[in-house]
C-alpha cells in the first residue's frame, strides 16, 4: 500500500516537474529569447550556415509574432503563432514597442507564408530605397562602401540542407576555394558591416522602393544570393515587413557548426562561439 502510494506520488511529482519546465520554457521563448538556426547563406559573411543564436525578443516589444510557432512534421505538430496569439494581430502595433535602427539584424515573420526569416533592416518607414550599379542608395544618397578584401570558403555541401555556395571565381571543383568580393558598408548612423558580391545581376539595378509607414525594408548581406525586399513578387520574397511581424534582434552567435548536425563536434567553428554581430 505504502509502495503504491509512493509510486503514485513519484509519478505526480514527475508530471508536475515536466509541466512547470514546459511553462518556464514557454515563457522564456515567448518573452525573452527565441533560438534560431541559420539555414541558408543569405547573410554571409556576417552569419554562416549552421550558426546558432538567441533572438532578443524584448528589443522591440511584443506582438502576435512574439508567440512561438511550433512545427514538427514527423510528429504531425503544426502550431502557428496566430493559433496562440491571433487576437493580437491586425493593428500593426506592439506592446512595449521599441523602434529598430537601420542596420539591425532582425528575425521576422514572413508576411505571406508565416515562416521565420533573418535579414538586415536597411529601409525605415518613409525611406526611399534603390540599388544603382550594385550600390545601395537611401533617400537618394549612396551608402558609403570600402573594399574589404575577399571572403573565401570551401566549395562543398553546407549544413543540414547540403547547399553549395555560389562563387565569384566561377565554377570550381569540390573542395576548391570559392571566393567572393567583400566590401564594408557604412550607414549614415555609423553602423557598419560587410557585404558580399558574386556577379552582376538584376538585383543590382532596381527601381525606387518607397517604404510605407509602419513597415521596414530588408536585405541580406550576401547581396547576390538573398531573396529579400528587392523581390516582392518572387517565391520567398518578403515585400515590406509590417512592424508587428518583427520577432526580435540578433546580437550574438552562441554556437556554430559547419556540418550536417550540431552533434558532429569535429565540424564546430571554435572562433564563432559567443561572437558579437555588427
Secondary structure, DSSP 8 states (H G I E B T S, - for coil): -HHHHHHHHHHHHHHHHHHHHHHHHHHIIIIIEEEEE--SSTTTTTS-TTEEEEEETTSS-B-GGGS--EEEGGGTEEE-HHHHHGGGTTS---BT-----TT-EEEEE-TTT--EEEEEEEE-TT-EEEEETTEEEETTEE-EEEEEEEEEEE-S-BTTTTB----TT-S--TTSEEEEEEEEEE-TTS-EEEEEE----GGGS---EE--TTEEEEE-SBGGG--STT-TTSTT---SEEGGGEEEEEEEEEEEB-SSSTT-GGGB-GGGTTEE--
